[in-house]
Amino acid sequence: MEQIQSQPVPAVVRWTRRLEQTEALDGAVSAVEPTITSLFGSGTTGWVLRGEWLGHALHPLLTDITMGSWTSATVLDVVGGPGSAPAAQRLVGLGLLTAGPTAWSGWAEWSETGTRDKRVGLVHAAGNALAASAYAASWLARRGGHHRLGALLAVGGAGASGAAAYLGGHLAVARDVGSRHPAFDDPAEIVA
């Protein structure tokens, strides 16, 4: 196993680094980039969706609502008993309602990143689309009275969402992707 500074490099880190270098994704990036930038990344729309008005990226706030709703639904499915089925369905629905704005804010951030980050971001978005599809199927199954099937579909959605969240965390933490006010770059500066 590869080591850096006497620490083993986990397989998922090696995979993520390879993903950053995967030039095969560049065609897909080039195909969607003009539309994404036009719809979500430019002008007032981009300013709002990136959270520039807030001084901090909006995307992490929105992901907490979406993923929190879906995670809470799964907790209810596992430990809540039959009486919690309606609440779990409502939580899945809330996650679906917030998934669009969450994705839009992510696309706004993506539109301002470099090539490596766009590659990872595209796979992150695909994973989230898969998760949202699984949760939509879960909601429909629950609506049709098939709570157990809905719960199973939600578990699949949670897996896709978790993998996508890993890549999102990589972008935010390791790659430092995310809008922020320049005042945050100087820890000595105190803004009155």
CYANA upper distance limits for C-alpha pairs under 8 A (distance plus 0.5 A):
  1 MET  CA      8 PRO  CA      6.99
  1 MET  CA      9 VAL  CA      7.47
  2 GLU  CA      8 PRO  CA      6.56
  2 GLU  CA      9 VAL  CA      6.24
  3 GLN  CA      7 GLN  CA      5.78
  3 GLN  CA      8 PRO  CA      4.86
  3 GLN  CA      9 VAL  CA      5.94
  4 ILE  CA      8 PRO  CA      7.02
  4 ILE  CA      9 VAL  CA      7.28
  9 VAL  CA     13 VAL  CA      7.02
  9 VAL  CA     14 ARG  CA      7.33
 10 PRO  CA     14 ARG  CA      7.05
 11 ALA  CA     15 TRP  CA      6.62
 12 VAL  CA     16 THR  CA      6.54
 13 VAL  CA     17 ARG  CA      6.65
 14 ARG  CA     18 ARG  CA      6.75
 15 TRP  CA     19 LEU  CA      6.67
 16 THR  CA     20 GLU  CA      6.87
 16 THR  CA    120 VAL  CA      8.36
 16 THR  CA    167 LEU  CA      8.25
 17 ARG  CA     21 GLN  CA      7.21
 18 ARG  CA     22 THR  CA      6.74
 19 LEU  CA    119 ARG  CA      7.58
 19 LEU  CA    120 VAL  CA      6.85
 20 GLU  CA    116 ARG  CA      5.24
 20 GLU  CA    117 ASP  CA      7.25
 20 GLU  CA    119 ARG  CA      6.52
 20 GLU  CA    120 VAL  CA      6.37
 21 GLN  CA    116 ARG  CA      7.02
 22 THR  CA     26 ASP  CA      8.31
 22 THR  CA    119 ARG  CA      7.79
 25 LEU  CA     29 VAL  CA      6.73
 25 LEU  CA    119 ARG  CA      6.45
 26 ASP  CA     30 SER  CA      6.48
 26 ASP  CA    115 THR  CA      8.42
 26 ASP  CA    119 ARG  CA      7.43
 27 GLY  CA     31 ALA  CA      6.62
 28 ALA  CA     32 VAL  CA      6.85
 29 VAL  CA     33 GLU  CA      6.23
 29 VAL  CA    118 LYS  CA      7.31
 29 VAL  CA    119 ARG  CA      7.35
 29 VAL  CA    122 LEU  CA      7.57
 30 SER  CA     34 PRO  CA      7.94
 32 VAL  CA     36 ILE  CA      6.53
 33 GLU  CA     37 THR  CA      6.40
 33 GLU  CA    111 SER  CA      7.53
 34 PRO  CA     38 SER  CA      6.53
 35 THR  CA     39 LEU  CA      6.52
 36 ILE  CA     40 PHE  CA      6.19
 36 ILE  CA     41 GLY  CA      7.16
 36 ILE  CA    107 TRP  CA      7.04
 36 ILE  CA    108 ALA  CA      8.15
 36 ILE  CA    111 SER  CA      7.38
 37 THR  CA     41 GLY  CA      4.79
 37 THR  CA     42 SER  CA      6.41
 37 THR  CA    107 TRP  CA      8.25
 37 THR  CA    108 ALA  CA      7.51
 37 THR  CA    111 SER  CA      5.87
 38 SER  CA     42 SER  CA      6.37
 39 LEU  CA     45 THR  CA      8.25
 40 PHE  CA     45 THR  CA      6.47
 40 PHE  CA     46 GLY  CA      5.84
 40 PHE  CA     49 LEU  CA      7.69
 40 PHE  CA    104 TRP  CA      6.66
 40 PHE  CA    105 SER  CA      7.91
 40 PHE  CA    107 TRP  CA      6.73
 40 PHE  CA    108 ALA  CA      5.47
 40 PHE  CA    111 SER  CA      8.38
 41 GLY  CA     45 THR  CA      7.18
 41 GLY  CA     46 GLY  CA      4.56
 41 GLY  CA     47 TRP  CA      8.09
 41 GLY  CA     49 LEU  CA      8.24
 41 GLY  CA     50 ARG  CA      8.46
 41 GLY  CA    107 TRP  CA      7.39
 41 GLY  CA    108 ALA  CA      4.68
 41 GLY  CA    109 GLU  CA      7.62
 41 GLY  CA    110 TRP  CA      8.45
 41 GLY  CA    111 SER  CA      5.98
 41 GLY  CA    112 GLU  CA      7.92
 42 SER  CA     46 GLY  CA      5.09
 42 SER  CA     47 TRP  CA      7.72
 42 SER  CA    108 ALA  CA      8.25
 43 GLY  CA     47 TRP  CA      6.83
 44 THR  CA     48 VAL  CA      6.57
 45 THR  CA     49 LEU  CA      6.53
 46 GLY  CA     50 ARG  CA      6.30
 46 GLY  CA    108 ALA  CA      6.01
 47 TRP  CA     51 GLY  CA      6.84
 47 TRP  CA     52 GLU  CA      5.90
 47 TRP  CA     53 TRP  CA      7.36
 48 VAL  CA     52 GLU  CA      6.82
 48 VAL  CA     53 TRP  CA      6.84
 49 LEU  CA     58 LEU  CA      6.99
 49 LEU  CA     59 HIS  CA      8.21
 49 LEU  CA    104 TRP  CA      7.35
 49 LEU  CA    105 SER  CA      5.08
 49 LEU  CA    106 GLY  CA      8.47
 49 LEU  CA    108 ALA  CA      6.50
 49 LEU  CA    109 GLU  CA      8.49
 50 ARG  CA     56 HIS  CA      8.31
 50 ARG  CA     57 ALA  CA      5.90
 50 ARG  CA     58 LEU  CA      6.16
 50 ARG  CA     59 HIS  CA      7.58
 50 ARG  CA    105 SER  CA      6.28
 50 ARG  CA    106 GLY  CA      8.23
 50 ARG  CA    108 ALA  CA      6.21
 50 ARG  CA    109 GLU  CA      6.31
 50 ARG  CA    178 GLY  CA      8.34
 50 ARG  CA    179 SER  CA      6.62
 51 GLY  CA     55 GLY  CA      6.80
 51 GLY  CA     56 HIS  CA      6.05
 51 GLY  CA     57 ALA  CA      5.26
 51 GLY  CA     58 LEU  CA      5.08
 51 GLY  CA     59 HIS  CA      8.31
 51 GLY  CA    179 SER  CA      7.38
 51 GLY  CA    180 ARG  CA      8.47
 52 GLU  CA     56 HIS  CA      6.70
 52 GLU  CA     57 ALA  CA      7.39
 52 GLU  CA    179 SER  CA      7.07
 52 GLU  CA    180 ARG  CA      7.32
 52 GLU  CA    181 HIS  CA      7.62
 54 LEU  CA     58 LEU  CA      8.19
 55 GLY  CA    179 SER  CA      7.94
 55 GLY  CA    180 ARG  CA      5.69
 55 GLY  CA    181 HIS  CA      5.10
 56 HIS  CA    178 GLY  CA      8.18
 56 HIS  CA    179 SER  CA      6.12
 56 HIS  CA    180 ARG  CA      4.82
 56 HIS  CA    181 HIS  CA      6.86
 57 ALA  CA     61 LEU  CA      8.41
 57 ALA  CA    178 GLY  CA      5.98
 57 ALA  CA    179 SER  CA      5.13
 57 ALA  CA    180 ARG  CA      6.52
 58 LEU  CA     62 LEU  CA      7.05
 58 LEU  CA    105 SER  CA      7.03
 59 HIS  CA     63 THR  CA      6.65
 59 HIS  CA    102 THR  CA      6.49
 59 HIS  CA    103 ALA  CA      8.40
 59 HIS  CA    105 SER  CA      5.66
 59 HIS  CA    106 GLY  CA      6.14
 60 PRO  CA     64 ASP  CA      6.91
 61 LEU  CA     65 ILE  CA      7.48
 62 LEU  CA     66 THR  CA      6.98
 62 LEU  CA     98 THR  CA      7.85
 62 LEU  CA    101 PRO  CA      8.00
 62 LEU  CA    102 THR  CA      5.70
 63 THR  CA     67 MET  CA      6.31
 63 THR  CA     68 GLY  CA      8.31
 63 THR  CA     99 ALA  CA      8.44
 63 THR  CA    102 THR  CA      6.46
 64 ASP  CA     68 GLY  CA      5.85
 65 ILE  CA     69 SER  CA      6.49
 65 ILE  CA     95 GLY  CA      7.48
 65 ILE  CA     98 THR  CA      7.64
 66 THR  CA     70 TRP  CA      6.93
 66 THR  CA     94 LEU  CA      7.76
 66 THR  CA     95 GLY  CA      4.81
 66 THR  CA     96 LEU  CA      7.71
 66 THR  CA     98 THR  CA      6.16
 66 THR  CA     99 ALA  CA      6.47
 66 THR  CA    102 THR  CA      8.04
 67 MET  CA     71 THR  CA      6.40
 67 MET  CA     95 GLY  CA      7.27
 67 MET  CA    161 SER  CA      8.28
 68 GLY  CA     72 SER  CA      6.44
 68 GLY  CA     95 GLY  CA      8.32
 69 SER  CA     73 ALA  CA      6.74
 69 SER  CA     91 LEU  CA      5.56
 69 SER  CA     92 VAL  CA      6.84
 69 SER  CA     94 LEU  CA      7.00
 69 SER  CA     95 GLY  CA      5.77
 70 TRP  CA     74 THR  CA      6.92
 70 TRP  CA     91 LEU  CA      6.72
 70 TRP  CA     92 VAL  CA      5.87
 70 TRP  CA     95 GLY  CA      6.33
 70 TRP  CA    154 ALA  CA      8.18
 70 TRP  CA    158 ALA  CA      8.02
 71 THR  CA     75 VAL  CA      6.80
 71 THR  CA    158 ALA  CA      7.83
 72 SER  CA     76 LEU  CA      6.74
 72 SER  CA     88 ALA  CA      7.91
 72 SER  CA     91 LEU  CA      7.53
 73 ALA  CA     77 ASP  CA      6.66
 73 ALA  CA     87 ALA  CA      7.91
 73 ALA  CA     88 ALA  CA      4.79
 73 ALA  CA     89 GLN  CA      7.56
 73 ALA  CA     91 LEU  CA      6.03
 73 ALA  CA     92 VAL  CA      6.67
 74 THR  CA     78 VAL  CA      6.70
 74 THR  CA     88 ALA  CA      7.73
 74 THR  CA    151 ALA  CA      7.44
 74 THR  CA    154 ALA  CA      7.32
 74 THR  CA    155 VAL  CA      7.56
 75 VAL  CA     79 VAL  CA      6.52
 75 VAL  CA     80 GLY  CA      7.62
 76 LEU  CA     80 GLY  CA      4.79
 76 LEU  CA     81 GLY  CA      7.72
 76 LEU  CA     84 SER  CA      6.62
 76 LEU  CA     85 ALA  CA      7.97
 76 LEU  CA     87 ALA  CA      8.35
 76 LEU  CA     88 ALA  CA      6.50
 77 ASP  CA     81 GLY  CA      7.39
 77 ASP  CA     84 SER  CA      7.77
 77 ASP  CA     85 ALA  CA      7.45
 77 ASP  CA     88 ALA  CA      7.20
 77 ASP  CA    151 ALA  CA      6.70
 80 GLY  CA     84 SER  CA      5.80
 80 GLY  CA     85 ALA  CA      8.39
 81 GLY  CA     85 ALA  CA      7.98
 84 SER  CA     88 ALA  CA      6.67
 85 ALA  CA     89 GLN  CA      6.69
 85 ALA  CA    147 HIS  CA      7.34
 86 PRO  CA     90 ARG  CA      6.76
 87 ALA  CA     91 LEU  CA      6.70
 88 ALA  CA     92 VAL  CA      6.75
 89 GLN  CA     93 GLY  CA      6.71
 89 GLN  CA    139 TRP  CA      6.59
 89 GLN  CA    142 ARG  CA      6.94
 89 GLN  CA    143 ARG  CA      8.17
 90 ARG  CA     94 LEU  CA      6.63
 91 LEU  CA     95 GLY  CA      6.73
 92 VAL  CA     96 LEU  CA      6.83
 92 VAL  CA    135 TYR  CA      7.08
 92 VAL  CA    136 ALA  CA      8.42
 92 VAL  CA    138 SER  CA      8.23
 92 VAL  CA    139 TRP  CA      6.77
 93 GLY  CA     97 LEU  CA      6.72
 93 GLY  CA    136 ALA  CA      8.41
 93 GLY  CA    139 TRP  CA      7.05
 94 LEU  CA     98 THR  CA      6.80
 95 GLY  CA     99 ALA  CA      6.48
 96 LEU  CA    100 GLY  CA      7.98
 96 LEU  CA    132 ALA  CA      7.26
 96 LEU  CA    135 TYR  CA      7.79
 96 LEU  CA    136 ALA  CA      7.44
 98 THR  CA    102 THR  CA      6.66
 99 ALA  CA    103 ALA  CA      6.54
 99 ALA  CA    132 ALA  CA      7.78
100 GLY  CA    104 TRP  CA      6.65
101 PRO  CA    105 SER  CA      6.68
102 THR  CA    106 GLY  CA      6.86
103 ALA  CA    107 TRP  CA      6.64
103 ALA  CA    125 ALA  CA      8.10
104 TRP  CA    108 ALA  CA      6.73
105 SER  CA    109 GLU  CA      6.98
106 GLY  CA    110 TRP  CA      6.58
107 TRP  CA    111 SER  CA      6.56
108 ALA  CA    112 GLU  CA      7.71
109 GLU  CA    113 THR  CA      7.45
109 GLU  CA    177 VAL  CA      7.94
109 GLU  CA    178 GLY  CA      6.82
109 GLU  CA    179 SER  CA      7.60
110 TRP  CA    117 ASP  CA      8.05
110 TRP  CA    118 LYS  CA      6.72
110 TRP  CA    121 GLY  CA      7.08
111 SER  CA    118 LYS  CA      8.40
113 THR  CA    117 ASP  CA      6.41
113 THR  CA    118 LYS  CA      6.71
113 THR  CA    177 VAL  CA      7.70
114 GLY  CA    118 LYS  CA      6.58
115 THR  CA    119 ARG  CA      6.84
116 ARG  CA    120 VAL  CA      7.09
117 ASP  CA    121 GLY  CA      6.30
117 ASP  CA    171 LEU  CA      7.30
117 ASP  CA    175 ARG  CA      7.97
117 ASP  CA    177 VAL  CA      8.48
118 LYS  CA    122 LEU  CA      6.46
119 ARG  CA    123 VAL  CA      7.17
120 VAL  CA    124 HIS  CA      6.60
120 VAL  CA    167 LEU  CA      7.32
120 VAL  CA    171 LEU  CA      8.14
121 GLY  CA    125 ALA  CA      6.55
121 GLY  CA    167 LEU  CA      7.95
121 GLY  CA    168 GLY  CA      7.84
121 GLY  CA    171 LEU  CA      8.06
122 LEU  CA    126 ALA  CA      6.72
123 VAL  CA    127 GLY  CA      6.66
123 VAL  CA    164 ALA  CA      8.09
124 HIS  CA    128 ASN  CA      6.80
124 HIS  CA    164 ALA  CA      5.25
124 HIS  CA    165 ALA  CA      7.84
124 HIS  CA    167 LEU  CA      6.21
124 HIS  CA    168 GLY  CA      6.86
125 ALA  CA    129 ALA  CA      6.59
125 ALA  CA    164 ALA  CA      7.72
126 ALA  CA    130 LEU  CA      6.73
126 ALA  CA    164 ALA  CA      8.46
127 GLY  CA    131 ALA  CA      6.73
127 GLY  CA    160 ALA  CA      6.11
127 GLY  CA    161 SER  CA      6.95
127 GLY  CA    163 ALA  CA      7.51
127 GLY  CA    164 ALA  CA      5.52
128 ASN  CA    132 ALA  CA      6.56
128 ASN  CA    160 ALA  CA      7.22
128 ASN  CA    161 SER  CA      6.13
128 ASN  CA    164 ALA  CA      6.35
129 ALA  CA    133 SER  CA      6.62
130 LEU  CA    134 ALA  CA      6.78
130 LEU  CA    157 GLY  CA      7.64
130 LEU  CA    160 ALA  CA      6.94
130 LEU  CA    161 SER  CA      8.41
131 ALA  CA    135 TYR  CA      6.70
131 ALA  CA    156 GLY  CA      7.92
131 ALA  CA    157 GLY  CA      4.69
131 ALA  CA    158 ALA  CA      7.20
131 ALA  CA    159 GLY  CA      8.16
131 ALA  CA    160 ALA  CA      5.57
131 ALA  CA    161 SER  CA      5.73
132 ALA  CA    136 ALA  CA      6.49
132 ALA  CA    157 GLY  CA      7.31
133 SER  CA    137 ALA  CA      6.70
133 SER  CA    157 GLY  CA      8.10
134 ALA  CA    138 SER  CA      6.58
134 ALA  CA    153 LEU  CA      6.18
134 ALA  CA    154 ALA  CA      6.84
134 ALA  CA    156 GLY  CA      7.07
134 ALA  CA    157 GLY  CA      5.38
135 TYR  CA    139 TRP  CA      6.60
135 TYR  CA    153 LEU  CA      7.09
135 TYR  CA    154 ALA  CA      5.95
135 TYR  CA    157 GLY  CA      6.21
136 ALA  CA    140 LEU  CA      6.76
137 ALA  CA    141 ALA  CA      6.56
137 ALA  CA    150 GLY  CA      7.66
137 ALA  CA    153 LEU  CA      7.34
138 SER  CA    142 ARG  CA      6.62
138 SER  CA    149 LEU  CA      7.58
138 SER  CA    150 GLY  CA      4.44
138 SER  CA    151 ALA  CA      7.11
138 SER  CA    152 LEU  CA      8.19
138 SER  CA    153 LEU  CA      5.64
138 SER  CA    154 ALA  CA      6.22
139 TRP  CA    143 ARG  CA      6.52
139 TRP  CA    150 GLY  CA      6.85
140 LEU  CA    144 GLY  CA      6.67
140 LEU  CA    150 GLY  CA      8.05
141 ALA  CA    145 GLY  CA      7.00
141 ALA  CA    146 HIS  CA      5.59
141 ALA  CA    147 HIS  CA      7.06
141 ALA  CA    149 LEU  CA      6.88
141 ALA  CA    150 GLY  CA      5.54
142 ARG  CA    146 HIS  CA      5.42
142 ARG  CA    147 HIS  CA      5.07
142 ARG  CA    148 ARG  CA      8.35
142 ARG  CA    149 LEU  CA      7.95
142 ARG  CA    150 GLY  CA      5.67
143 ARG  CA    147 HIS  CA      8.47
146 HIS  CA    150 GLY  CA      6.68
147 HIS  CA    151 ALA  CA      6.56
148 ARG  CA    152 LEU  CA      6.80
149 LEU  CA    153 LEU  CA      6.67
150 GLY  CA    154 ALA  CA      6.63
151 ALA  CA    155 VAL  CA      6.88
152 LEU  CA    156 GLY  CA      7.06
153 LEU  CA    157 GLY  CA      6.73
154 ALA  CA    158 ALA  CA      6.52
155 VAL  CA    159 GLY  CA      6.85
156 GLY  CA    160 ALA  CA      6.97
157 GLY  CA    161 SER  CA      6.42
158 ALA  CA    162 GLY  CA      6.36
159 GLY  CA    163 ALA  CA      6.83
160 ALA  CA    164 ALA  CA      6.68
161 SER  CA    165 ALA  CA      6.41
162 GLY  CA    166 TYR  CA      6.78
163 ALA  CA    167 LEU  CA      7.24
164 ALA  CA    168 GLY  CA      6.74
165 ALA  CA    169 GLY  CA      6.47
166 TYR  CA    170 HIS  CA      6.67
167 LEU  CA    171 LEU  CA      6.74
168 GLY  CA    172 ALA  CA      6.69
169 GLY  CA    173 VAL  CA      6.28
169 GLY  CA    174 ALA  CA      8.09
170 HIS  CA    174 ALA  CA      5.53
170 HIS  CA    175 ARG  CA      6.83
171 LEU  CA    175 ARG  CA      5.25
171 LEU  CA    176 ASP  CA      6.70
171 LEU  CA    177 VAL  CA      5.96
172 ALA  CA    176 ASP  CA      5.42
172 ALA  CA    177 VAL  CA      5.26
172 ALA  CA    178 GLY  CA      6.66
173 VAL  CA    177 VAL  CA      7.84
180 ARG  CA    184 PHE  CA      7.43
181 HIS  CA    185 ASP  CA      8.28
182 PRO  CA    186 ASP  CA      8.06
183 ALA  CA    187 PRO  CA      8.37
183 ALA  CA    189 GLU  CA      7.60
183 ALA  CA    191 VAL  CA      8.03
